[in-house]
């Protein structure tokens, strides 16, 4: 069936995108406001986009209910103002805490305290990282693309990555035990997620092998 986006409402376009482009990794962003308070919020319109330079992209959009129409979400506003943030990946063990930080709290609410999370200092940026996250990417703002009055795409350059020690197989060769990270991804609907521990191996086929009849 063809769905012509020119004829669909924004809500229905969103439903189609989020129910078919799955699973999506979750950027659990920590950032600082003007007073130095830590904000934490998850976003699933996220992925690594470029390897060199190392760039990640996050789609941040939608004004919170009760806020001024057109106002940016706290994460986007903080990144715009200060230029630094941390992308923490979400393990299955912290799924409930991540979900708490997704609540549309007022700006005065401390999501870190509400979710009873611990933080650790970052090495290159001011915002802290989430202690329980097995992977944290310290980022600086590369650019921000304003795609609508309250919707932005943040491109961040990765400056450093923290990986939990027990998931590092070979630090020199940068080999990681990915299943051990036990990350979750966003699926469809209001609350469906997936774990990345279900996997299968399918090596890429060299051209010479293909031309030789495999």
GURO-199387 format. One record per residue: residue number from 1; x, y, z of N, C-alpha, C, CB in turn. Coordinates in nm, 3 decimals, padded with zeros to 5 digits. Glycine has a CB too. Example, Ala and Ser with C-alpha at 12.3 -4.5 7.8 and 13.67 -1.06 7.14 Angstrom:
# GURO-199387
<atom 1 <01.319 -00.569 00.780> <01.230 -00.450 00.780> <01.320 -00.330 00.780> <01.131 -00.447 00.905>>
<atom 2 <01.285 -00.225 00.708> <01.367 -00.106 00.714> <01.290 00.003 00.787> <01.408 -00.060 00.572>>
END
This chain:
# GURO-199387
<atom 1 <00.084 -00.119 00.000> <00.000 00.000 00.000> <00.087 00.124 00.000> <-00.095 00.000 00.121>>
<atom 2 <00.051 00.221 -00.082> <00.124 00.346 -00.090> <00.066 00.447 00.008> <00.121 00.402 -00.232>>
<atom 3 <00.153 00.510 00.087> <00.114 00.619 00.175> <00.180 00.746 00.123> <00.153 00.591 00.324>>
<atom 4 <00.102 00.835 00.068> <00.153 00.960 00.013> <00.162 01.063 00.125> <00.063 01.011 -00.102>>
<atom 5 <00.283 01.099 00.163> <00.300 01.190 00.277> <00.239 01.326 00.250> <00.447 01.205 00.309>>
<atom 6 <00.221 01.362 00.124> <00.160 01.491 00.093> <00.014 01.497 00.135> <00.172 01.519 -00.056>>
<atom 7 <-00.046 01.379 00.155> <-00.188 01.376 00.190> <-00.212 01.339 00.336> <-00.261 01.277 00.100>>
<atom 8 <-00.105 01.317 00.412> <-00.119 01.269 00.549> <-00.094 01.380 00.651> <-00.024 01.153 00.575>>
<atom 9 <-00.156 01.366 00.766> <-00.133 01.459 00.876> <00.005 01.433 00.937> <-00.244 01.446 00.985>>
<atom 10 <00.062 01.531 01.006> <00.190 01.507 01.072> <00.187 01.387 01.167> <00.232 01.630 01.149>>
<atom 11 <00.077 01.368 01.239> <00.067 01.254 01.331> <00.077 01.121 01.257> <-00.065 01.260 01.409>>
<atom 12 <00.010 01.110 01.145> <00.013 00.985 01.069> <00.148 00.963 01.001> <-00.098 00.984 00.966>>
<atom 13 <00.212 01.070 00.957> <00.348 01.055 00.902> <00.442 01.004 01.010> <00.400 01.189 00.843>>
<atom 14 <00.427 01.058 01.132> <00.510 01.015 01.245> <00.486 00.867 01.275> <00.480 01.101 01.370>>
<atom 15 <00.360 00.826 01.276> <00.328 00.686 01.304> <00.395 00.592 01.204> <00.177 00.664 01.302>>
<atom 16 <00.392 00.628 01.077> <00.452 00.543 00.974> <00.603 00.534 00.991> <00.418 00.595 00.835>>
<atom 17 <00.667 00.647 01.018> <00.812 00.647 01.034> <00.855 00.565 01.155> <00.864 00.789 01.048>>
<atom 18 <00.787 00.584 01.268> <00.830 00.519 01.391> <00.790 00.373 01.400> <00.775 00.592 01.509>>
<atom 19 <00.695 00.330 01.317> <00.655 00.189 01.320> <00.728 00.106 01.214> <00.505 00.177 01.300>>
<atom 20 <00.802 00.172 01.126> <00.873 00.097 01.020> <01.024 00.111 01.028> <00.826 00.144 00.885>>
<atom 21 <01.074 00.223 01.075> <01.219 00.241 01.089> <01.257 00.196 01.230> <01.263 00.391 01.062>>
<atom 22 <01.281 00.067 01.243> <01.305 00.006 01.374> <01.413 -00.102 01.363> <01.174 -00.054 01.431>>
<atom 23 <01.480 -00.135 01.474> <01.481 -00.059 01.599> <01.569 00.065 01.585> <01.530 -00.146 01.715>>
<atom 24 <01.540 00.167 01.664> <01.619 00.289 01.662> <01.697 00.300 01.793> <01.528 00.414 01.639>>
<atom 25 <01.828 00.324 01.785> <01.904 00.344 01.909> <01.854 00.468 01.982> <02.055 00.356 01.879>>
<atom 26 <01.879 00.473 02.110> <01.828 00.583 02.193> <01.943 00.669 02.241> <01.748 00.528 02.313>>
<atom 27 <01.934 00.798 02.211> <02.032 00.894 02.263> <01.977 00.951 02.393> <02.061 01.009 02.159>>
<atom 28 <02.034 00.907 02.503> <01.995 00.956 02.635> <02.086 01.074 02.665> <02.006 00.843 02.746>>
<atom 29 <02.039 01.193 02.634> <02.125 01.311 02.634> <02.130 01.377 02.771> <02.077 01.412 02.530>>
<atom 30 <02.253 01.404 02.816> <02.273 01.489 02.932> <02.334 01.621 02.884> <02.364 01.420 03.039>>
<atom 31 <02.279 01.730 02.937> <02.324 01.864 02.899> <02.308 01.955 03.020> <02.243 01.919 02.777>>
<atom 32 <02.361 02.076 03.010> <02.355 02.172 03.120> <02.276 02.295 03.079> <02.496 02.212 03.165>>
<atom 33 <02.193 02.347 03.173> <02.122 02.470 03.145> <02.208 02.590 03.189> <01.984 02.472 03.217>>
<atom 34 <02.153 02.709 03.179> <02.229 02.830 03.207> <02.279 02.836 03.351> <02.145 02.952 03.178>>
<atom 35 <02.207 02.771 03.443> <02.244 02.771 03.584> <02.336 02.654 03.621> <02.120 02.768 03.671>>
<atom 36 <02.369 02.571 03.522> <02.455 02.456 03.548> <02.381 02.333 03.595> <02.556 02.492 03.648>>
<atom 37 <02.248 02.335 03.588> <02.170 02.217 03.626> <02.173 02.114 03.514> <02.024 02.256 03.658>>
<atom 38 <02.176 01.988 03.552> <02.184 01.879 03.454> <02.045 01.843 03.405> <02.253 01.756 03.514>>
<atom 39 <02.030 01.834 03.274> <01.906 01.786 03.213> <01.935 01.650 03.149> <01.850 01.888 03.106>>
<atom 40 <01.841 01.558 03.162> <01.854 01.426 03.100> <01.726 01.394 03.026> <01.887 01.317 03.205>>
<atom 41 <01.738 01.352 02.900> <01.620 01.320 02.820> <01.658 01.224 02.708> <01.556 01.449 02.762>>
<atom 42 <01.569 01.127 02.677> <01.597 01.031 02.570> <01.532 01.071 02.438> <01.547 00.892 02.611>>
<atom 43 <01.603 01.041 02.329> <01.552 01.069 02.194> <01.588 00.951 02.104> <01.612 01.203 02.138>>
<atom 44 <01.488 00.900 02.030> <01.513 00.783 01.947> <01.528 00.816 01.798> <01.402 00.684 01.965>>
<atom 45 <01.515 00.943 01.760> <01.552 00.982 01.625> <01.702 01.012 01.630> <01.467 01.107 01.572>>
<atom 46 <01.782 00.905 01.627> <01.925 00.918 01.656> <02.004 00.809 01.586> <01.950 00.913 01.808>>
<atom 47 <02.126 00.846 01.544> <02.220 00.745 01.494> <02.355 00.808 01.467> <02.165 00.678 01.365>>
<atom 48 <02.455 00.722 01.444> <02.585 00.767 01.396> <02.572 00.791 01.246> <02.699 00.662 01.428>>
<atom 49 <02.617 00.906 01.199> <02.597 00.943 01.059> <02.725 00.940 00.976> <02.536 01.079 01.052>>
<atom 50 <02.838 00.976 01.038> <02.966 00.983 00.967> <03.074 00.928 01.059> <02.999 01.130 00.922>>
<atom 51 <03.170 00.856 00.999> <03.280 00.803 01.078> <03.398 00.897 01.090> <03.326 00.674 01.020>>
<atom 52 <03.426 00.974 00.983> <03.539 01.065 00.983> <03.504 01.192 00.908> <03.663 00.998 00.921>>
<atom 53 <03.473 01.302 00.978> <03.478 01.318 01.123> <03.364 01.241 01.190> <03.471 01.466 01.162>>
<atom 54 <03.382 01.201 01.315> <03.279 01.122 01.383> <03.159 01.209 01.421> <03.336 01.054 01.509>>
<atom 55 <03.049 01.191 01.350> <02.931 01.276 01.369> <02.810 01.190 01.404> <02.903 01.359 01.242>>
<atom 56 <02.739 01.232 01.508> <02.610 01.170 01.540> <02.500 01.274 01.515> <02.606 01.119 01.690>>
<atom 57 <02.381 01.224 01.486> <02.269 01.314 01.461> <02.151 01.277 01.549> <02.228 01.309 01.315>>
<atom 58 <02.086 01.378 01.604> <01.969 01.358 01.690> <01.858 01.453 01.647> <02.004 01.381 01.839>>
<atom 59 <01.740 01.398 01.624> <01.623 01.479 01.595> <01.551 01.512 01.725> <01.529 01.408 01.497>>
<atom 60 <01.537 01.641 01.755> <01.473 01.685 01.878> <01.357 01.775 01.840> <01.573 01.760 01.973>>
<atom 61 <01.237 01.740 01.884> <01.125 01.823 01.842> <01.005 01.812 01.932> <01.086 01.788 01.706>>
<atom 62 <00.914 01.906 01.914> <00.788 01.904 01.985> <00.792 01.983 02.114> <00.749 01.764 02.014>>
<atom 63 <00.714 02.086 02.124> <00.707 02.166 02.245> <00.631 02.090 02.353> <00.639 02.301 02.217>>
<atom 64 <00.683 02.093 02.475> <00.613 02.030 02.587> <00.478 02.097 02.609> <00.699 02.037 02.716>>
<atom 65 <00.377 02.019 02.649> <00.249 02.081 02.686> <00.269 02.184 02.797> <00.148 01.973 02.730>>
<atom 66 <00.201 02.297 02.785> <00.213 02.400 02.887> <00.325 02.497 02.863> <00.230 02.337 03.018>>
<atom 67 <00.415 02.466 02.767> <00.523 02.558 02.735> <00.476 02.658 02.630> <00.647 02.482 02.686>>
<atom 68 <00.556 02.762 02.608> <00.527 02.860 02.505> <00.535 02.791 02.369> <00.625 02.980 02.513>>
<atom 69 <00.432 02.803 02.283> <00.437 02.740 02.151> <00.562 02.783 02.075> <00.311 02.775 02.070>>
<atom 70 <00.629 02.685 02.017> <00.750 02.714 01.941> <00.877 02.710 02.023> <00.738 02.846 01.878>>
<atom 71 <00.864 02.695 02.156> <00.984 02.690 02.241> <01.059 02.559 02.218> <00.946 02.706 02.390>>
<atom 72 <01.190 02.565 02.218> <01.269 02.444 02.201> <01.264 02.359 02.328> <01.414 02.480 02.166>>
<atom 73 <01.279 02.228 02.311> <01.292 02.142 02.426> <01.424 02.174 02.497> <01.286 01.992 02.385>>
<atom 74 <01.429 02.140 02.625> <01.543 02.178 02.708> <01.676 02.130 02.649> <01.525 02.123 02.847>>
<atom 75 <01.680 02.005 02.602> <01.806 01.952 02.548> <01.856 02.034 02.431> <01.788 01.806 02.505>>
<atom 76 <01.767 02.067 02.338> <01.806 02.144 02.221> <01.850 02.285 02.261> <01.692 02.151 02.121>>
<atom 77 <01.776 02.346 02.353> <01.811 02.481 02.398> <01.947 02.482 02.468> <01.702 02.535 02.493>>
<atom 78 <01.973 02.380 02.549> <02.101 02.373 02.620> <02.217 02.353 02.523> <02.098 02.261 02.722>>
<atom 79 <02.197 02.266 02.424> <02.303 02.240 02.326> <02.327 02.365 02.242> <02.266 02.120 02.236>>
<atom 80 <02.221 02.433 02.208> <02.235 02.557 02.130> <02.312 02.662 02.210> <02.096 02.612 02.091>>
<atom 81 <02.285 02.672 02.339> <02.347 02.775 02.422> <02.492 02.744 02.458> <02.267 02.794 02.548>>
<atom 82 <02.520 02.618 02.488> <02.651 02.583 02.542> <02.738 02.500 02.448> <02.633 02.508 02.670>>
<atom 83 <02.676 02.432 02.352> <02.755 02.361 02.252> <02.813 02.229 02.294> <02.864 02.446 02.208>>
<atom 84 <02.775 02.178 02.413> <02.828 02.051 02.459> <02.717 01.962 02.512> <02.935 02.074 02.566>>
<atom 85 <02.734 01.831 02.495> <02.637 01.735 02.548> <02.699 01.597 02.548> <02.506 01.736 02.464>>
<atom 86 <02.633 01.505 02.617> <02.678 01.366 02.621> <02.562 01.278 02.576> <02.727 01.326 02.763>>
<atom 87 <02.591 01.186 02.484> <02.494 01.085 02.443> <02.525 00.957 02.520> <02.498 01.060 02.287>>
<atom 88 <02.437 00.921 02.610> <02.450 00.798 02.687> <02.360 00.693 02.624> <02.414 00.821 02.839>>
<atom 89 <02.413 00.576 02.594> <02.330 00.469 02.539> <02.261 00.395 02.654> <02.416 00.370 02.454>>
<atom 90 <02.145 00.338 02.622> <02.057 00.287 02.728> <02.065 00.135 02.739> <01.912 00.331 02.702>>
<atom 91 <02.111 00.083 02.853> <02.110 -00.062 02.874> <01.974 -00.108 02.927> <02.222 -00.103 02.971>>
<atom 92 <01.948 -00.234 02.911> <01.822 -00.291 02.959> <01.804 -00.265 03.109> <01.816 -00.441 02.930>>
<atom 93 <01.913 -00.268 03.183> <01.905 -00.252 03.329> <01.856 -00.114 03.370> <02.041 -00.278 03.392>>
<atom 94 <01.870 -00.014 03.283> <01.827 00.122 03.317> <01.704 00.165 03.238> <01.940 00.220 03.292>>
<atom 95 <01.630 00.068 03.186> <01.513 00.102 03.103> <01.410 00.185 03.180> <01.448 -00.025 03.050>>
<atom 96 <01.386 00.149 03.306> <01.285 00.221 03.383> <01.330 00.364 03.414> <01.255 00.147 03.514>>
<atom 97 <01.457 00.380 03.446> <01.508 00.515 03.473> <01.503 00.601 03.347> <01.653 00.507 03.526>>
<atom 98 <01.535 00.543 03.233> <01.525 00.617 03.107> <01.383 00.662 03.084> <01.574 00.531 02.990>>
<atom 99 <01.288 00.574 03.111> <01.147 00.605 03.089> <01.100 00.719 03.180> <01.061 00.479 03.112>>
<atom 100 <01.154 00.723 03.301> <01.120 00.833 03.392> <01.168 00.966 03.336> <01.180 00.809 03.532>>
<atom 101 <01.287 00.968 03.281> <01.340 01.094 03.227> <01.267 01.138 03.100> <01.489 01.080 03.198>>
<atom 102 <01.186 01.049 03.043> <01.106 01.085 02.925> <00.977 01.157 02.964> <01.073 00.960 02.844>>
<atom 103 <00.946 01.159 03.094> <00.826 01.231 03.140> <00.843 01.379 03.108> <00.803 01.210 03.294>>
<atom 104 <00.736 01.443 03.066> <00.744 01.583 03.028> <00.738 01.673 03.152> <00.630 01.620 02.931>>
<atom 105 <00.846 01.667 03.229> <00.858 01.748 03.350> <00.871 01.896 03.313> <00.979 01.703 03.434>>
<atom 106 <00.837 01.985 03.407> <00.869 02.127 03.386> <01.020 02.147 03.390> <00.799 02.216 03.492>>
<atom 107 <01.065 02.260 03.337> <01.209 02.287 03.330> <01.276 02.286 03.467> <01.234 02.420 03.263>>
<atom 108 <01.199 02.313 03.570> <01.256 02.321 03.705> <01.279 02.183 03.768> <01.165 02.401 03.794>>
<atom 109 <01.224 02.079 03.708> <01.236 01.944 03.765> <01.372 01.884 03.731> <01.123 01.851 03.714>>
<atom 110 <01.433 01.817 03.827> <01.562 01.751 03.809> <01.537 01.605 03.770> <01.650 01.760 03.939>>
<atom 111 <01.556 01.573 03.640> <01.530 01.437 03.593> <01.627 01.336 03.654> <01.538 01.432 03.440>>
<atom 112 <01.750 01.379 03.676> <01.850 01.290 03.735> <01.806 01.247 03.875> <01.988 01.359 03.742>>
<atom 113 <01.757 01.342 03.953> <01.709 01.310 04.088> <01.581 01.229 04.083> <01.686 01.439 04.168>>
<atom 114 <01.489 01.265 03.991> <01.362 01.194 03.983> <01.384 01.047 03.948> <01.271 01.259 03.878>>
<atom 115 <01.481 01.019 03.862> <01.508 00.882 03.819> <01.611 00.812 03.909> <01.557 00.881 03.675>>
<atom 116 <01.661 00.883 04.009> <01.760 00.829 04.102> <01.882 00.776 04.027> <01.698 00.718 04.188>>
<atom 117 <01.931 00.861 03.939> <02.049 00.826 03.861> <02.174 00.884 03.923> <02.034 00.874 03.717>>
<atom 118 <02.286 00.821 03.898> <02.415 00.875 03.938> <02.488 00.923 03.813> <02.500 00.768 04.015>>
<atom 119 <02.568 01.026 03.828> <02.646 01.078 03.717> <02.795 01.072 03.749> <02.604 01.221 03.683>>
<atom 120 <02.874 01.079 03.643> <03.020 01.084 03.655> <03.071 01.200 03.571> <03.085 00.950 03.611>>
<atom 121 <03.184 01.258 03.608> <03.238 01.368 03.527> <03.279 01.319 03.388> <03.359 01.432 03.598>>
<atom 122 <03.261 01.405 03.291> <03.311 01.377 03.157> <03.457 01.422 03.149> <03.223 01.449 03.047>>
<atom 123 <03.526 01.383 03.044> <03.667 01.416 03.033> <03.693 01.540 02.947> <03.743 01.299 02.976>>
<atom 124 <03.605 01.567 02.850> <03.629 01.676 02.757> <03.517 01.780 02.750> <03.651 01.621 02.621>>
<atom 125 <03.403 01.750 02.808> <03.290 01.843 02.806> <03.239 01.863 02.948> <03.177 01.793 02.713>>
<atom 126 <03.164 01.971 02.968> <03.114 02.002 03.102> <02.997 01.916 03.147> <03.074 02.145 03.107>>
<atom 127 <02.901 01.883 03.059> <02.790 01.798 03.106> <02.842 01.662 03.153> <02.685 01.778 02.995>>
<atom 128 <02.788 01.609 03.262> <02.833 01.478 03.310> <02.771 01.366 03.228> <02.797 01.460 03.457>>
<atom 129 <02.821 01.246 03.250> <02.765 01.128 03.186> <02.687 01.048 03.289> <02.876 01.042 03.122>>
<atom 130 <02.599 00.962 03.242> <02.521 00.876 03.332> <02.606 00.756 03.371> <02.388 00.831 03.264>>
<atom 131 <02.625 00.738 03.501> <02.719 00.637 03.551> <02.683 00.496 03.505> <02.724 00.642 03.702>>
<atom 132 <02.555 00.463 03.501> <02.514 00.327 03.467> <02.509 00.298 03.319> <02.381 00.301 03.525>>
<atom 133 <02.533 00.396 03.235> <02.533 00.372 03.091> <02.662 00.302 03.050> <02.515 00.504 03.013>>
<atom 134 <02.655 00.194 02.973> <02.777 00.124 02.934> <02.856 00.197 02.826> <02.743 -00.013 02.885>>
<atom 135 <02.793 00.293 02.759> <02.859 00.372 02.654> <02.813 00.516 02.665> <02.829 00.314 02.511>>
<atom 136 <02.908 00.608 02.673> <02.876 00.750 02.675> <02.966 00.821 02.576> <02.893 00.810 02.818>>
<atom 137 <02.903 00.898 02.487> <02.976 00.971 02.384> <02.978 01.120 02.420> <02.912 00.948 02.244>>
<atom 138 <03.096 01.172 02.447> <03.109 01.314 02.475> <03.112 01.388 02.341> <03.238 01.343 02.558>>
<atom 139 <03.025 01.488 02.329> <03.007 01.554 02.199> <03.012 01.706 02.212> <02.875 01.511 02.136>>
<atom 140 <03.056 01.770 02.104> <03.042 01.913 02.090> <02.951 01.941 01.971> <03.180 01.982 02.074>>
<atom 141 <02.877 02.048 01.979> <02.786 02.083 01.870> <02.864 02.107 01.742> <02.704 02.208 01.906>>
<atom 142 <02.824 02.037 01.637> <02.881 02.057 01.503> <02.797 02.160 01.428> <02.888 01.923 01.424>>
<atom 143 <02.667 02.134 01.426> <02.572 02.231 01.372> <02.432 02.195 01.417> <02.580 02.237 01.217>>
<atom 144 <02.342 02.291 01.409> <02.201 02.268 01.439> <02.120 02.311 01.318> <02.156 02.345 01.567>>
<atom 145 <02.034 02.223 01.273> <01.947 02.251 01.159> <01.806 02.270 01.211> <01.954 02.137 01.052>>
<atom 146 <01.751 02.387 01.190> <01.614 02.414 01.234> <01.520 02.372 01.121> <01.594 02.565 01.271>>
<atom 147 <01.447 02.264 01.141> <01.360 02.211 01.037> <01.216 02.259 01.052> <01.365 02.061 01.037>>
<atom 148 <01.184 02.314 01.168> <01.052 02.371 01.194> <01.066 02.464 01.313> <00.942 02.259 01.221>>
<atom 149 <00.957 02.531 01.349> <00.967 02.632 01.453> <01.012 02.575 01.586> <00.834 02.700 01.469>>
<atom 150 <00.979 02.450 01.616> <01.022 02.390 01.743> <01.088 02.254 01.722> <00.904 02.375 01.837>>
<atom 151 <01.140 02.231 01.602> <01.201 02.101 01.571> <01.339 02.122 01.512> <01.111 02.019 01.473>>
<atom 152 <01.436 02.051 01.568> <01.573 02.070 01.527> <01.642 01.936 01.504> <01.649 02.152 01.631>>
<atom 153 <01.744 01.940 01.421> <01.837 01.828 01.406> <01.971 01.875 01.458> <01.846 01.778 01.256>>
<atom 154 <02.020 01.807 01.561> <02.149 01.840 01.619> <02.253 01.744 01.564> <02.144 01.834 01.774>>
<atom 155 <02.358 01.799 01.505> <02.473 01.719 01.464> <02.585 01.745 01.563> <02.517 01.753 01.317>>
<atom 156 <02.638 01.639 01.621> <02.743 01.653 01.721> <02.868 01.578 01.679> <02.695 01.603 01.855>>
<atom 157 <02.981 01.640 01.701> <03.110 01.574 01.678> <03.150 01.500 01.805> <03.220 01.678 01.636>>
<atom 158 <03.180 01.373 01.791> <03.219 01.292 01.906> <03.365 01.320 01.940> <03.197 01.140 01.878>>
<atom 159 <03.389 01.363 02.064> <03.524 01.394 02.111> <03.588 01.278 02.186> <03.522 01.515 02.200>>
<atom 160 <03.506 01.199 02.253> <03.556 01.087 02.333> <03.442 00.991 02.360> <03.620 01.136 02.466>>
<atom 161 <03.475 00.865 02.379> <03.375 00.763 02.410> <03.420 00.686 02.534> <03.353 00.666 02.290>>
<atom 162 <03.330 00.673 02.630> <03.354 00.588 02.747> <03.282 00.456 02.725> <03.305 00.658 02.879>>
<atom 163 <03.352 00.345 02.739> <03.291 00.212 02.729> <03.322 00.137 02.858> <03.344 00.133 02.602>>
<atom 164 <03.220 00.076 02.915> <03.239 00.004 03.041> <03.351 -00.099 03.027> <03.107 -00.066 03.083>>
<atom 165 <03.440 -00.106 03.124> <03.561 -00.186 03.115> <03.535 -00.332 03.077> <03.635 -00.181 03.245>>
<atom 166 <03.433 -00.392 03.139> <03.411 -00.535 03.115> <03.358 -00.565 02.976> <03.316 -00.590 03.218>>
<atom 167 <03.323 -00.462 02.900> <03.276 -00.482 02.763> <03.385 -00.454 02.659> <03.155 -00.393 02.736>>
<atom 168 <03.505 -00.423 02.705> <03.617 -00.397 02.614> <03.699 -00.526 02.598> <03.708 -00.280 02.667>>
<atom 169 <03.700 -00.578 02.476> <03.774 -00.702 02.449> <03.921 -00.675 02.423> <03.713 -00.776 02.330>>
<atom 170 <03.949 -00.570 02.348> <04.085 -00.535 02.312> <04.091 -00.383 02.297> <04.132 -00.608 02.181>>
<atom 171 <04.149 -00.315 02.396> <04.151 -00.169 02.394> <04.237 -00.114 02.282> <04.201 -00.116 02.526>>
<atom 172 <04.348 -00.181 02.250> <04.438 -00.133 02.146> <04.370 -00.138 02.010> <04.567 -00.217 02.143>>
<atom 173 <04.298 -00.247 01.983> <04.231 -00.263 01.852> <04.088 -00.211 01.854> <04.231 -00.411 01.811>>
<atom 174 <04.045 -00.157 01.970> <03.910 -00.102 01.985> <03.802 -00.205 01.954> <03.892 00.019 01.895>>
<atom 175 <03.821 -00.327 02.002> <03.722 -00.433 01.987> <03.633 -00.435 02.111> <03.790 -00.571 01.964>>
<atom 176 <03.501 -00.429 02.087> <03.404 -00.421 02.195> <03.314 -00.544 02.194> <03.321 -00.293 02.184>>
<atom 177 <03.281 -00.594 02.311> <03.185 -00.704 02.325> <03.045 -00.642 02.321> <03.208 -00.786 02.460>>
<atom 178 <02.996 -00.619 02.201> <02.870 -00.546 02.183> <02.752 -00.611 02.255> <02.839 -00.534 02.036>>
<atom 179 <02.732 -00.744 02.246> <02.618 -00.804 02.318> <02.622 -00.777 02.468> <02.614 -00.953 02.294>>
<atom 180 <02.743 -00.766 02.524> <02.754 -00.745 02.668> <02.702 -00.608 02.710> <02.899 -00.762 02.712>>
<atom 181 <02.694 -00.515 02.617> <02.641 -00.383 02.648> <02.492 -00.391 02.682> <02.663 -00.287 02.531>>
<atom 182 <02.424 -00.491 02.626> <02.281 -00.517 02.651> <02.197 -00.391 02.631> <02.261 -00.571 02.794>>
<atom 183 <02.216 -00.327 02.517> <02.145 -00.203 02.487> <02.003 -00.231 02.441> <02.219 -00.123 02.382>>
<atom 184 <01.918 -00.129 02.452> <01.781 -00.139 02.401> <01.761 -00.038 02.290> <01.678 -00.118 02.515>>
<atom 185 <01.664 -00.066 02.204> <01.629 00.024 02.095> <01.479 00.047 02.094> <01.677 -00.032 01.959>>
<atom 186 <01.441 00.157 02.033> <01.299 00.195 02.028> <01.232 00.123 01.914> <01.282 00.348 02.013>>
<atom 187 <01.113 00.070 01.940> <01.033 00.007 01.837> <00.913 00.095 01.805> <00.987 -00.134 01.881>>
<atom 188 <00.796 00.036 01.795> <00.678 00.107 01.748> <00.584 00.141 01.863> <00.604 00.022 01.644>>
<atom 189 <00.483 00.221 01.830> <00.375 00.247 01.925> <00.420 00.324 02.047> <00.314 00.118 01.967>>
<atom 190 <00.337 00.318 02.150> <00.360 00.398 02.269> <00.469 00.347 02.360> <00.237 00.408 02.345>>
<atom 191 <00.500 00.217 02.358> <00.597 00.170 02.456> <00.670 00.043 02.421> <00.531 00.151 02.582>>
<atom 192 <00.691 00.016 02.293> <00.761 -00.107 02.253> <00.909 -00.080 02.231> <00.697 -00.166 02.127>>
<atom 193 <00.991 -00.171 02.286> <01.136 -00.162 02.273> <01.191 -00.298 02.233> <01.201 -00.113 02.405>>
<atom 194 <01.318 -00.300 02.193> <01.385 -00.425 02.158> <01.521 -00.429 02.225> <01.399 -00.440 02.003>>
<atom 195 <01.570 -00.552 02.251> <01.705 -00.569 02.304> <01.798 -00.609 02.190> <01.706 -00.677 02.417>>
<atom 196 <01.924 -00.567 02.201> <02.020 -00.594 02.094> <02.095 -00.725 02.115> <02.119 -00.480 02.082>>
<atom 197 <02.050 -00.807 02.210> <02.117 -00.933 02.235> <02.075 -01.043 02.138> <02.089 -00.978 02.376>>
<atom 198 <01.969 -01.022 02.061> <01.925 -01.118 01.959> <01.993 -01.081 01.829> <01.768 -01.119 01.943>>
<atom 199 <02.084 -01.165 01.781> <02.164 -01.128 01.664> <02.195 -01.251 01.580> <02.294 -01.058 01.707>>
<atom 200 <02.238 -01.226 01.457> <02.290 -01.333 01.371> <02.404 -01.275 01.290> <02.178 -01.391 01.277>>
<atom 201 <02.492 -01.364 01.244> <02.612 -01.320 01.172> <02.595 -01.344 01.023> <02.736 -01.393 01.224>>
<atom 202 <02.631 -01.244 00.943> <02.627 -01.256 00.798> <02.741 -01.171 00.739> <02.488 -01.210 00.741>>
<atom 203 <02.859 -01.232 00.722> <02.974 -01.157 00.673> <02.949 -01.100 00.533> <03.099 -01.246 00.672>>
<atom 204 <03.011 -00.985 00.506> <03.002 -00.926 00.373> <03.077 -01.014 00.273> <03.059 -00.783 00.372>>
<atom 205 <03.029 -01.017 00.149> <03.087 -01.101 00.044> <03.188 -01.020 -00.037> <02.976 -01.158 -00.048>>
<atom 206 <03.315 -01.061 -00.040> <03.413 -00.992 -00.124> <03.376 -01.005 -00.271> <03.555 -01.048 -00.100>>
<atom 207 <03.404 -00.902 -00.350> <03.369 -00.903 -00.492> <03.434 -01.021 -00.563> <03.412 -00.772 -00.558>>
<atom 208 <03.560 -01.050 -00.532> <03.630 -01.159 -00.600> <03.562 -01.293 -00.573> <03.777 -01.165 -00.555>>
<atom 209 <03.515 -01.311 -00.451> <03.447 -01.436 -00.418> <03.315 -01.446 -00.494> <03.421 -01.446 -00.265>>
<atom 210 <03.243 -01.334 -00.504> <03.117 -01.334 -00.580> <03.140 -01.364 -00.727> <03.047 -01.199 -00.565>>
<atom 211 <03.241 -01.300 -00.784> <03.272 -01.321 -00.927> <03.322 -01.461 -00.954> <03.375 -01.219 -00.975>>
<atom 212 <03.381 -01.524 -00.852> <03.434 -01.660 -00.869> <03.329 -01.767 -00.845> <03.549 -01.682 -00.776>>
<atom 213 <03.205 -01.729 -00.831> <03.100 -01.826 -00.811> <03.077 -01.862 -00.667> <03.129 -01.947 -00.887>>
<atom 214 <03.124 -01.775 -00.576> <03.105 -01.793 -00.432> <03.165 -01.924 -00.383> <02.958 -01.788 -00.397>>
END
